Amino acid sequence: MSAAVLTAPHPIVGCAAELSAVLARVGQVQPVFMSVADKESALVGLARVEAQVAELKARVLAAGEDVAVAHGARDVAAWLAQATRSDPAPVRAELRLARALEQRVVVAAGMRSGEVSPAQARVIARAVADLPAGLGPELATRAEATLVGYAAQHSPRELKRLGRRILEVVAPEVVEAEEGRRLEDEERRARETASLRFHDLGDGRTRVAGVLPTPVTQRLEHYLQAFTSPRRTGRDGPGDGPGVGGGVERLPRHRAYADAFAALLERLDPARLPEHGGDATTVLVTIDLAALRADLAVAEVIGGDGVESISAGQARRLACGAGIVPVVLGGRGEVLDLGRRRRLFSRAQRRALRVRDRRCRAEGCTIPAVWTEAHHLQPWSWGGRTDLGNAVSLCSHHHHRIHDRAYRAERLASGDVRFHRRT
């Protein structure tokens, strides 16, 4: 009798054997002739059994470190994955749940009864673990019990949302303070990990990579959307760029945002920016007089990180905007004229232009004047005057186009500018 007791299997081992035997008895039974009600009952019942088996397996996993020691494995999950020819990742997830259930006894009881699925248990355990430190075990237990109660009506995804707000249910008196602390921690981490990098690709482009606090990126996206709004451009499609008025072309959103970012920088008021190198972020563009008047030539931009080259057409376009000071050189490189800010249209003149033009004066363009740039009809490089008679409002796209040597601009009697592609 005593020998029989000593050789009897452990109850959990016996349970596994009995389950296997029961399943073997229905191994050849086909459900095709089951009634709808029977299929419903079987599916729900088997799901409950899965939860019960998962909890029992978790109990053994949590106590299985001696198995890892016996086999020299890293942990019991590594041994089990090898022994059952399973992928390590899901077995390791089971081990994490097993360790969590040692602390979350209410969740474990829910799984043992079949009321809480493994997926729900993971969500609940994570939600309780994410509660602010220092609230005490009693509050954590209340949160756990509340979420287990919700499991009868809510999916894992819904439980995850409820878990984020569980303090509002179990401890509404501390929610505001704890939410404030959480937000402060998030904002501090965002500031400490923020970065912005520039990598010159050497082909006229620069890669910009950054991780910024969410409020900063939201503000930037809001500004860019102001340039790309279909309501502003008069289009229905998403992602029309700031230079896509007048039915020119449709741009994907990422292209439109790139154009909008450039337009945003050009509209910054230098007078409101910090001093940089003795002037309010003024950019010096050096070019000799002949090159400035040529179709194809090179200018140099003197910036904070050295000297970069741009085309003469780009230099002429920049000469129309604020904060760009052209340094015109003679034949021997001597400075002939260091452009002065009175060369630029004043704020009063730009306001008068908006009142007069009302919109971008490119033929057919509907961009409002508030989003346009003042352009010298007779270029400054050719002695053009900075007065209203020599000015026209152009959106960013058409301002680029009027400085593009591939196009010829014609001033119409109405005051509009018509573009012709050069052959």
Secondary structure, DSSP 8 states (H G I E B T S, - for coil): -HHHHHHS--HHHHHHHHHHHHHHHTTT--GGG--HHHHHHHHHHHHHHHHHHHHHHHHHHHT-HHHHHHHT-SSHHHHHHHHTT--HHHHHHHHHHHHHHHH-HHHHHHHHTTSS-HHHHHHHHHHHHTS-TTS-HHHHHHHHHHHHHHTTT--HHHHHHHHHTTHHHH-HHHHHHHHHHHHHHHHHHHHHH-EEEEEE-SSS-EEEEEE--HHHHHHHHHHHHHHH-HHHHT-SSTT--TT-TTS-----HHHHHHHHHHHHHHTS-GGGS--BTTBSS-EEEEEEHHHHHSSS-EEEEEETTEEEEEEHHHHHHHTTSTTEEEEEE-TTS-EEEE--GGGS--HHHHHHHHHHH-B--BTT---BGGG-EEEESS-GGGT--SSGGGEEEE-HHHHHHHT-TTEEEEE-TTS-EEEEE--
